[in-house]
Amino acid sequence: QVQLVESGGGLVQPGGSLRLSCAASGSIFSINNMGWYRQAPGKQRELVAVVTSGGEQNYADSVKGRFTIARDNAKNTWYLQMNTLNPEDTAVYYCNADLFAGRTWWSKTRNVYWGQGTQVTVSS
């Protein structure tokens, strides 16, 4: 099975920085898109950032210029560097990946997997 595990969440003051990490493990053949989503209380889950296998990056308008997504293919790991944080960034952050996985090449399938979420709280 495939598992995604986030880390790096916590409490930070407004204007501060935080870096989230997501590590994927299991019978992974390749990862196409790596992404980050977030969900604030009372709001729908929204896309924060995504990076494709070719390195193309896309961001939500609310985080452009402040957040940066990066990937390390050798480690099946990706990161979200968050700078100039404000209280509106408070949410549970989820990593996800579009990938091929399976025990054998003829049984591998493409699917989207999600991490369990990590809490980010921006408050003074």
C-alpha positions in Angstrom: 0.0 0.0 0.0 1.0 3.7 -0.4 1.1 6.1 2.5 1.7 9.8 2.6 2.9 11.4 5.8 3.0 15.1 6.5 5.2 16.8 9.0 6.3 20.3 10.0 3.0 21.8 11.1 2.6 23.8 14.3 2.0 27.3 15.8 3.7 30.3 14.3 3.3 34.1 14.8 2.0 36.3 12.0 4.8 37.2 9.6 6.7 34.0 10.5 7.7 31.1 8.3 7.1 27.4 8.3 8.1 24.4 6.1 5.9 21.4 5.6 7.2 18.1 4.3 5.4 15.1 2.8 7.0 11.7 2.4 5.5 9.0 0.2 6.2 5.3 0.8 5.1 2.0 -0.6 5.3 0.2 -4.0 5.6 3.4 -6.0 6.7 3.4 -9.6 6.6 7.1 -10.3 4.9 10.2 -9.1 3.3 12.7 -11.5 1.8 15.6 -9.6 2.7 16.5 -6.1 0.4 18.9 -4.3 -0.7 20.6 -1.1 -4.3 21.4 -0.1 -5.7 23.1 3.0 -9.0 23.3 4.8 -9.9 26.0 7.3 -12.7 25.6 9.8 -16.1 26.1 8.1 -14.5 26.3 4.6 -14.0 23.8 1.7 -10.7 22.2 1.0 -8.8 24.3 -1.5 -5.7 23.8 -3.6 -2.6 25.6 -2.3 0.1 24.5 -4.7 1.1 21.8 -7.1 4.2 20.8 -8.9 4.2 18.5 -12.0 6.7 15.9 -12.9 8.2 18.4 -15.3 8.7 20.9 -12.5 5.9 23.3 -13.4 4.5 25.1 -10.4 1.0 26.4 -9.8 -0.3 28.4 -6.8 -3.5 29.7 -5.4 -3.8 33.5 -5.8 -3.8 33.9 -2.0 -0.4 32.4 -1.5 1.5 33.5 -4.7 4.8 35.2 -3.8 4.7 33.8 -0.2 4.6 30.0 -0.6 7.0 27.8 -2.6 6.5 24.1 -3.5 9.5 21.9 -4.3 10.0 18.2 -4.9 12.8 15.7 -4.3 12.1 12.7 -6.7 14.9 10.6 -5.3 13.3 10.7 -1.8 9.6 10.7 -3.0 9.3 13.8 -0.9 7.9 17.3 -1.5 7.9 20.4 0.5 5.9 23.6 1.1 7.9 26.6 2.2 5.5 29.1 3.8 6.7 32.7 4.4 5.0 35.9 5.6 2.2 33.8 7.2 -1.0 35.5 8.4 -3.9 34.3 10.4 -5.9 33.5 7.3 -3.4 30.8 6.5 -4.6 28.8 9.6 -5.9 25.4 8.4 -5.2 21.7 8.2 -2.8 21.2 5.4 -2.9 18.0 3.3 -0.4 16.7 0.9 -1.5 14.6 -2.1 0.1 12.8 -5.1 -1.0 11.5 -8.4 1.1 8.4 -8.9 1.5 4.9 -10.3 1.8 2.1 -7.7 1.6 -1.7 -7.6 3.5 -4.8 -6.7 4.1 -5.7 -10.4 4.4 -3.6 -13.6 1.3 -5.3 -15.1 -0.9 -4.6 -12.0 0.2 -1.1 -11.3 -2.5 1.6 -11.3 -2.7 5.3 -11.3 -4.4 6.9 -8.4 -4.5 9.9 -6.1 -3.4 9.5 -2.5 -3.8 11.8 0.5 -1.9 12.4 3.7 -3.6 12.6 7.1 -3.2 16.3 7.5 -1.1 18.6 9.6 -2.4 21.6 11.6 -0.9 25.0 10.9 -2.0 27.8 13.3 -0.9 31.4 12.7 -1.6 33.4 15.8 0.0 35.9 18.2 
